[in-house]
């Protein structure tokens, strides 16, 4: 019983401190509401013991499901974002290209490879372009150069 009374006194002291520190406004309204809920829980804490009931909350996790559509759309947005970043960075360095990000099967957040098709370069400079683009992409997104696959679309 003494612990319960000390809890109530502690919550009252915390409430007074909260009232002093918290500025007025929209946020204060929500914080005070949450704090009021805490006060109710502290006051009601000894009720199960007084009623002689042994209350246990059990959780087996069966009520939750994975939202596959949300996960897939999030990973698609991530891949598009990475592809856009790479394409913009390469354009800033003088390369017009198409970029595709391929994720690992079963772990879409992990990038398996980045496929870059650089346009309008002569076949004689293709090896140099491939090496430079691989280096630029790997440095930009902090991945291994082996994950970057570059092809060059030659111009006549």
Backbone torsions as a table, in degrees:
resi	resn	phi	psi	omega
1	UNK	NA	-36.2	179.6
2	UNK	-64.9	-35.3	179.4
3	UNK	-66.5	-38.7	-179.6
4	UNK	-65.0	-43.7	179.1
5	UNK	-64.6	-40.4	177.2
6	UNK	-64.1	-36.3	177.3
7	UNK	-63.8	-43.3	179.1
8	UNK	-64.2	-44.5	177.7
9	UNK	-61.0	-42.6	178.7
10	UNK	-62.4	-41.9	179.4
11	UNK	-66.9	-38.2	178.0
12	UNK	-64.2	-43.1	177.7
13	UNK	-63.1	-42.4	177.7
14	UNK	-62.8	-38.2	177.9
15	UNK	-63.9	-41.1	178.3
16	UNK	-64.8	-44.2	178.0
17	UNK	-62.4	-40.9	179.0
18	UNK	-63.1	-40.9	179.3
19	UNK	-63.2	-36.4	-179.1
20	UNK	-74.0	-43.9	-172.5
21	UNK	-81.4	-35.5	-172.2
22	UNK	-74.9	125.6	177.8
23	UNK	-73.8	158.8	178.4
24	UNK	-74.4	151.6	177.7
25	UNK	144.8	-170.5	-178.2
26	UNK	-62.8	-42.9	-178.2
27	UNK	-62.8	-40.0	-178.9
28	UNK	-60.2	-37.4	-179.7
29	UNK	-61.1	-44.1	-178.7
30	UNK	-72.2	-38.9	178.6
31	UNK	-64.2	-42.5	179.0
32	UNK	-64.7	-37.6	176.9
33	UNK	-63.0	-44.6	178.3
34	UNK	-65.5	-38.8	178.9
35	UNK	-66.3	-37.5	176.8
36	UNK	-61.4	-39.1	176.5
37	UNK	-63.2	-39.5	176.6
38	UNK	-62.2	-42.1	179.0
39	UNK	-61.0	-43.8	178.8
40	UNK	-60.5	-43.2	179.0
41	UNK	-63.8	-41.0	-179.8
42	UNK	-65.5	-41.7	-180.0
43	UNK	-68.3	-37.4	-178.0
44	UNK	-84.2	-2.6	-175.7
45	UNK	-53.7	-41.9	-177.0
46	UNK	-82.7	-3.2	-177.0
47	UNK	-57.6	-45.3	179.0
48	UNK	-58.9	-38.2	179.2
49	UNK	-69.1	-37.9	179.8
50	UNK	-67.8	-32.9	179.8
51	UNK	-83.7	-5.7	177.7
52	UNK	74.1	19.9	179.7
53	UNK	-101.2	145.3	175.0
54	UNK	-104.8	93.7	-175.9
55	UNK	-89.9	130.5	176.4
56	UNK	-131.7	133.8	174.7
57	UNK	-97.8	123.4	179.9
58	UNK	-115.0	143.7	-178.4
59	UNK	-132.0	120.0	179.1
60	UNK	-107.4	-5.8	175.7
61	UNK	79.8	2.4	-176.3
62	UNK	-75.4	-12.5	-177.7
63	UNK	-83.2	-6.8	-176.5
64	UNK	-105.8	141.1	176.9
65	UNK	-129.9	151.9	177.2
66	UNK	-81.2	130.8	177.5
67	UNK	-89.2	90.0	-174.7
68	UNK	-61.8	-37.5	179.3
69	UNK	-62.3	-41.9	178.9
70	UNK	-64.5	-44.7	-180.0
71	UNK	-61.9	-45.5	-179.7
72	UNK	-63.0	-42.2	-179.7
73	UNK	-68.7	-35.2	178.1
74	UNK	-65.3	-43.4	179.5
75	UNK	-68.3	-34.6	176.7
76	UNK	-65.1	-41.9	177.5
77	UNK	-64.1	-38.6	178.2
78	UNK	-63.2	-46.7	179.9
79	UNK	-61.9	-42.2	178.4
80	UNK	-64.1	-37.7	179.1
81	UNK	-65.2	-45.1	178.4
82	UNK	-63.3	-45.0	179.8
83	UNK	-61.1	-42.8	178.6
84	UNK	-63.9	-40.8	178.8
85	UNK	-62.7	-45.3	-179.7
86	UNK	-64.6	-44.8	-178.1
87	UNK	-62.3	-44.1	179.2
88	UNK	-64.2	-43.3	-179.4
89	UNK	-63.3	-43.0	178.5
90	UNK	-67.2	-35.5	177.4
91	UNK	-64.5	-38.0	177.1
92	UNK	-64.6	-25.1	179.2
93	UNK	-99.0	12.9	172.4
94	UNK	91.4	15.9	-179.3
95	UNK	-117.1	121.0	172.7
96	UNK	-91.5	126.0	-172.7
97	UNK	-153.6	167.7	169.9
98	UNK	-110.7	139.7	-175.9
99	UNK	-128.0	135.2	174.5
100	UNK	-131.4	131.5	178.1
101	UNK	-102.7	125.2	179.4
102	UNK	-109.6	122.6	-178.8
103	UNK	-91.5	159.5	178.0
104	UNK	-71.0	142.2	177.0
105	UNK	-67.0	127.5	179.5
106	UNK	86.7	-13.1	177.7
107	UNK	-142.3	72.0	-172.2
108	UNK	-61.9	-18.5	-179.8
109	UNK	-77.4	-13.0	179.5
110	UNK	-97.7	128.2	-178.7
111	UNK	-81.7	122.7	177.3
112	UNK	-81.7	-46.8	178.6
113	UNK	-159.5	160.2	175.6
114	UNK	-121.4	120.3	-178.4
115	UNK	-101.3	122.6	-178.4
116	UNK	-121.1	127.5	174.9
117	UNK	-113.5	108.5	-179.2
118	UNK	-87.6	133.3	-175.9
119	UNK	-103.1	152.5	168.1
120	UNK	65.4	50.9	172.6
121	UNK	-128.1	148.5	179.2
122	UNK	-74.4	150.9	-177.4
123	UNK	-62.3	-28.1	-178.0
124	UNK	-68.5	-26.2	-180.0
125	UNK	-102.3	4.1	-176.5
126	UNK	-56.1	-46.7	-179.4
127	UNK	-59.9	-38.8	178.7
128	UNK	-67.0	-43.1	179.4
129	UNK	-62.5	-44.8	-179.5
130	UNK	-59.6	-47.2	-179.3
131	UNK	-62.6	-45.0	-177.5
132	UNK	-67.4	-41.7	179.8
133	UNK	-65.7	-41.3	177.0
134	UNK	-58.6	-44.3	-179.9
135	UNK	-64.5	-45.9	-179.7
136	UNK	-60.8	-46.8	-177.7
137	UNK	-66.6	-45.3	-178.8
138	UNK	-62.1	-40.3	178.6
139	UNK	-69.0	-37.7	-177.0
140	UNK	-67.8	-45.2	-175.8
141	UNK	-105.3	9.6	174.4
142	UNK	56.6	58.1	176.3
143	UNK	-134.2	172.6	179.1
144	UNK	-73.7	145.5	178.1
145	UNK	-65.1	-22.1	179.3
146	UNK	-68.8	-17.9	178.2
147	UNK	-86.2	-7.9	-179.2
148	UNK	-101.3	120.6	179.4
149	UNK	-111.6	119.7	-175.5
150	UNK	-117.4	132.1	171.3
151	UNK	-121.9	152.5	-178.9
152	UNK	-118.4	126.2	175.1
153	UNK	-88.9	112.7	-174.7
154	UNK	-80.1	149.8	176.0
155	UNK	-109.8	157.1	-178.2
156	UNK	-90.4	NA	NA
